[in-house]
Amino acid sequence: MSRRRFEATAAEAAVALGPSRTKDLAGLLAQGRSREHVLTVLATPTVSGMVGTLYEVMEEDGVSLPEAAAYLRGYVAAWVRGRDEVQVRTVWSGPSTSAVPVRATAQVLVEVIRAAHDELIAMTYAARPYAALTEALSAAADRGVQIHIVVETLAGARGLLHGLEPAHAFTSVPRLRLWHWARDPAVHSHSRQHAKLAVADRRVLFLGSANLTESAARRNIEAGALVRGGDAPRRAAEHVVELQRLGILRPFHP
């Protein structure tokens, strides 16, 4: 009997849920949990319909709960092996040349945000409201992604940034957590939080020169690297989390 519809639906659900919650779904299926129970445990506005459809297709194709659980676990295992293969490519914004195609930094940042299913960590020096990025961040928050953004502050920039706090750029994003470098002005009077990066689920890392502003993302000459797989995304995220744990990075309340 063909299981192509089930396989396609299961793959779509796994992509929507991400590896961590797909493993949770497989565990619930292996326990024989009902559709209603699974939806209560896993549902977000983005994926509740997907999980319901999966149960319908399982019933139509005659796929048992243990079979579905085994398939999803195998899918996640293959996905994890594939993502661990390291891929690195450069990202340029600005004038194009025949030697290197240019992709807008904004497009790549949105791709990284959309790739996040569980966690997104970003750092920026300057920030201004930019619809493409805030819309992608809001969509990530709606699907349950935990979002942490580290920003410089006007006080920390000591006159080098003007206008509203960089954190103001993210006020429209629900459930987003803002952080700043709580440095001692007497010791770090000339230091800045100047890192610019974004990490999705500790498996995709964008590291570059661009701030989270429209001019940096679309108009300036900016350079960066997009890393998929390997240790670099995980280590970058772990470093930020450790800085938070040590109190070097602290919550910022605009």
C-alpha positions, -999 to 999 in steps of 0.1 A, spaced: 0 0 0 13 35 -9 21 57 20 31 87 -1 4 110 13 13 101 49 50 106 42 45 140 26 22 151 54 46 138 81 75 156 64 55 189 63 45 186 99 81 179 109 93 210 91 67 231 108 74 217 143 112 215 141 133 186 153 127 190 190 89 192 189 88 165 162 106 142 186 80 152 212 52 143 187 68 110 180 69 102 217 32 111 221 23 89 192 43 60 206 23 64 238 -9 61 219 -20 96 227 -52 110 211 -53 138 186 -69 160 212 -41 154 237 -13 160 212 -29 192 201 -32 204 237 5 196 243 20 209 210 -4 233 194 6 267 183 -14 289 159 10 278 131 10 240 135 -23 230 151 -39 224 117 -8 205 105 -10 180 134 -48 176 129 -42 168 92 -15 143 101 -39 123 122 -65 124 94 -40 111 69 -28 84 93 -63 71 96 -70 73 59 -38 55 49 -40 29 77 -8 41 95 -7 30 131 5 53 159 37 32 165 44 33 127 40 70 125 62 75 156 90 54 141 87 72 108 90 106 124 120 95 145 137 83 114 129 115 96 144 136 125 176 114 126 182 119 89 175 156 92 200 159 120 227 141 100 221 163 71 222 195 90 255 186 107 272 188 73 289 222 73 279 247 45 294 281 44 287 309 19 295 346 18 267 371 17 272 406 2 249 436 0 255 465 -23 268 468 -59 269 435 -78 299 422 -98 301 394 -124 324 375 -101 302 372 -71 263 373 -71 249 396 -45 221 386 -22 205 413 0 215 409 36 179 415 45 168 384 26 193 362 44 184 376 78 147 368 71 157 333 60 176 327 92 146 340 113 122 317 93 145 287 99 140 290 137 115 266 152 127 267 189 152 295 195 165 326 178 195 346 192 206 378 176 230 406 185 232 441 170 248 474 177 223 498 160 187 489 152 158 507 136 123 495 128 123 476 95 91 459 85 106 429 67 126 419 99 99 427 125 73 408 105 96 377 103 103 380 141 66 383 149 58 352 128 86 334 147 71 344 180 37 332 169 50 298 162 65 295 196 102 305 190 120 319 220 136 351 207 166 368 225 181 399 210 212 417 225 213 454 217 236 483 225 221 511 245 224 549 241 241 550 275 266 523 265 273 539 231 282 571 250 271 596 223 278 574 192 242 565 188 214 590 186 176 591 187 155 563 202 171 533 220 180 505 195 157 483 216 128 504 204 130 487 170 116 455 185 87 468 206 61 454 182 74 418 185 55 398 211 73 378 238 107 389 225 134 392 253 159 421 250 194 420 266 223 444 269 259 444 281 258 455 317 294 468 318 311 489 344 315 524 329 347 529 349 363 498 334 347 497 300 342 534 292 353 530 256 338 495 249 308 488 227 285 459 221 294 457 184 286 421 175 262 415 147 249 379 143 218 358 143 216 321 152 186 298 145 181 267 166 219 265 171 223 251 136 222 282 113 245 312 119 247 345 101 277 365 111 284 398 94 289 436 94 253 446 91 232 461 120 195 453 122 185 484 102 171 489 67 201 508 55 225 481 66 202 453 53 194 468 19 215 498 10 250 496 24 279 475 12 279 448 39 297 415 41 289 384 60 290 346 62 261 322 65 270 289 82 248 259 82 257 228 104 288 221 123 299 235 157 300 272 149 262 280 152 259 260 184 291 275 200 280 310 191 246 305 208 262 288 238 286 318 243 257 342 244 237 320 268 267 318 291 271 355 291 235 357 301 240 332 329 270 350 343 251 383 343 274 400 318 244 403 296 213 413 315 176 419 305 170 453 291 137 471 298 130 500 274 
